């Protein structure tokens, strides 16, 4: 049996930083309006950069941080890219990643699963690894939301941002000692997931071809602060785990108020929720892998720590992954 091991992470944010002051002046808003409403101080817009280049640069960052980058590239046999803003239907962004890094014989997949896309991609990759079909998987969340943002729409323009995050995972064979330290005796690996879709109210967050992103803020808030909590509670129950044993929850960086409300409903301290939306903005599929990279780079998690990755958004798709590092 195998564990899922994160062996490298990376991220990329475009060079063009957009401050609240710029947007508040453009939209004729009061000073500090944006931060009070969303918790965001700045976000990033890609100008000349394509969505493919954002994904490539996050992967470059992943490899550059490791001395054995050539070794890391070996045996990557699955590349999954999660996005909501593809600029072309084929080839996929994953194919461009394979070409750029000369990763031979990898299966390339792009998925559309809303802001929960990275969670879905991580779950798919982990399933392949645990089934013995894949040795290493490269997972990328990327979005160029500025291309689909109505600059006059306060509901979206003050929130959305561009970026990419990459994660490289592999299978690690369990031994008897590892089994004793696992999530619990009933789970024969260090990962558990809970991914669900409910399309009853799916049109509260949508983007049709050649149109801009539409958000019904009030309905999204109600969905986000209820379904995420249900999802995590189910995950913990299925894993026979207690939330007190979770060191960090890494939520999709949608809105600071939403994240704080989730923490309140879960009855956990806000410090348990890893938040970086202040300086990154809402990057949809890229938000969780960017946050995961920062958490690891800041040395805030150690081997054996338990974390929950939490995604939610368009679809409406909700998902959580419990992982022991």
N, C-alpha and C positions, 0 to 999 in steps of 0.2 A: 504494500500500500504506500501511497505517496502523501507528502505534504505539498502545499503550494508555497513557494519561496519567492519573495520579491528580491531580485538581484541587482536592479538598477532602476533609477527614475530620472526624468528630465523634464524641462519645461521651456517654453518660449513665449515671450510677450513682445509685440511689435515695438518699434522704436518710437512711434508717435503716441505720446502720453496726452490725454485730454483731462483737464482739471474741471472741478465743479464750477469754478469761477467763469471759465469759458462758456460752459453750457448755461449757467444761470443768466449771464449777460445775453446770450443768444435767444433764450426762451423767455426773457424778461421775468425771471423768478427772483424772489427775495434771497438775500445772502444766507447761506447755510441751509436753504430749503432742501437740497438734494441729500445732504448728509443726514439731516433729521428724519427724512422719509425713508431712506434706503440704507444708511450706514456707509455709503460709498463716498470716497474722497476723490478718486481718480480712476480712469479706465484707459484702455488702449485701443486705438484704431489702426488697422493695417491699411496703408495707402497703396503703394505699388506691389506689396507682397500678396501672393496668391494664398489660398487656403492650403494648397499642396506645400508651399514653402514654409508655412507655419508648422505644419506637421513634420516636415523634414528637419527644420531647425530644432524642434523639441527633441527629436531623435538624436540629432548631432550632440545636443547638450547632454543627453543620457550617456552616449558613448564617450564623450570628452571627459566626463568626470571619473571614468574608470581607466586604469592603466592598461588593462587587458582587453581593450575594445575589440580587437580581432578575435580573441577567444570568445567574447560575449556574442559576437555575430554568428559563431558556429552553432549549428543545430537549431537555429531559429526556423521552425517549420510552420509557424502560423503568425500572420500579421492581421490584426483586426483594427479598423479605424471606425470610431463612432463620431458622427457629425449630424448636424441638422441643416447645414448650409453647403451642400456640395455644389460646385459650379459646373461640373460636367457629370453625366450619368455613367460614362465609361471612357477610358479606364478609370477604375476607382482610385481613391487617394492611396489606398494600401498598395496598389500596383506601382505608384510613383515612389513609395517608400522602398519597395523591393528593388526597383531599378536604381535608385540613388545609392543604395548601400550594397548593391550586388549580393543580395540575400537569395541564394539559389534554392530552388525546390520548396519554397514556402507557399502555403495556401493563403491567398489574399482575399479578405472579406471587408466590405464596408457595410455598416448597419445604420438604419434610421430608427431610433427609439426615443426621440425627444431628449430632454435633459438627462434622462436616465440611461442614455446610450452607453456611457463608459461602464456603468454597473453591469449592463447586459453583456457588454463585450468582455469584461473581466470574468463574468460567470461562464460564458461560452468557452473562453480560453481555458479556464480552470477545469471545466468538464472534459475538454479534449485531453488535457494533461493527465487527469485522474483516470481517464479511460485507457491511457497508454498509447494514444494515437499521436501525441505531440510531446516533444521534449522541452522546447522553449517557445514562448509566445510573446510577441511584441504587441502591446495594446496602446492605442493612441486615441485621446479625445481631443477634437479640434473643432473650432468654429470661427468663422469670420462674419460675425453678426452685424458689423457695420454696413455690410453690403445689403442687408435686409432690414435696416432700421429707418423708420420715418423720423427724420430729424425734428419734426414739429410735434411729435407725439410724446408728451411728457411721461406717459406710462412705460415707454420702452427706451427712449433716447437717453434718459438719465441713468439707466441701469446697465444696458448691454455693452459688451466689450469683446475684443478679439483675443485669441490665445490658443495655446496647444500644450498638452501634457502627455508624456510617454512613460510607460511602465513595462519593464521586462520581467517576466516571471518564468519559473521552471519548476519541474517536479523534483522533490527531494524524498528519497526512499526513507520510510520510517523504520526505526529499530525499536526494540522493546523499551529502551530508556525513553525515547521520544514519545511512545505511546502513553507512558505514565504521566507525562506533562501536557497531554493534549487537552482540547477544549473540555471533553468529558469522556468517560469510558465507552459511551455509546457511539461516538463519532470517530471514525477511523482516519480522519485527516484533520487539518487545522483550519478548515474553511466550511462555512455554512451560509446559504443564501436564501433570500425570500424575495421573489420578483413577481409582480402582478400587474395586470392592466385592467382598467375599467374605462371603457370608451363612451359611457353614458353621457358624460358632459364634456366630450373631447374638444369641442369648438371654443372653449374658453382660452385656449392657447393654440394658435395656428399660423401657418405661413403658406399661402398658396403660390403656385409658380408665378414668378415675375412680380409678386406683390411683396408688401412689407409684413413684418411680424406683428401679429395682433395679440394683445393680452387683455383679459378681463381681470383686472387686479383684485377686485373683491372676491370673485369666485376662486381665483388661484390661491389666494390667502386661505380661504376656508378649506379648500382641498389639501393644501400643503401642510397645514397644522393639524389635520385630523388623520389623513391616510398614512402619513409618514410615521406617526406615533403608533398606529395600529400595526403597521408593517414591522417596526422594530420590536414591538411587544411579541408579535407572532414569531419573529426570528429567535428571540431570546428563549421563548417557551419551547420551541422546537429543538433548540440546542441545549436545553436544560441549563441555561446560563443566567446569571444575575447582572443587571446593569451596573451594579456597584463594582463589578470586576472588569468593566470596560474602561480603558484608560482614556481613549479619545473616540468621539464620533466625528467623522469627516462628512459633513453634509454638502450637498450641492449648494453653491454660494449664490442663492437666489436673491435674498434680501435679508438684511440683518435682523429686522423685526420678525420675519418668519422664523429664522433660526433660533432667536431668543424664545419665541413662543413654543417652538418644538421642545426646547430644553425645559421650559416651564411645565409643559404637559407631561414630559417624561420624568419630571421631578428630579432633575439633575442640575448641578451647578453649571453656569454658563461656561466656565473654564474647561469643562469636558467637551464642549463643542469647539472644534477647531475652526476659527473664522479668519479669513484673509480677504474678504470682499472689499474692505476699505481701500486697499491699494491695487486691486485687480479688477473689480467689477464682476458682473455676471457673465461668464464665458460659456454658459450652457454645458456642452459635453466636455469641455476642457477644465471645468472648475474643480472637480474632484482630483484628477491626476496632478493638477498644478498644486493643490493643497497638500496632497500626499508627498510630492517632491519637497515642498517647503518643510513639512513636518519631519521628514527624514534628514534633510540638510541641516535643520536646526537641532538635531540630536535629541528630539523630544520623545522618541520611542526607542525601546530596547528589545532585545530578543526575549520572546516570551510574553510581551505585552499584547493585550487584546484590543483591537480597534473595530469600529463599525464604519463602513463606507455607506453613505445614504444618498440615493438619487431619487429625483421626482420631477415630473414635468410633462411636457407634451405627450399626448396619447389618449388618455392620461396613463402614464407608466410610473410605477413606484417600485423601488428595489433597495434592498439592503444586503450587505455582505459582512459577516462576522469572520474576522481573520486573526489568527494568533501569529505574531511576527516571529 
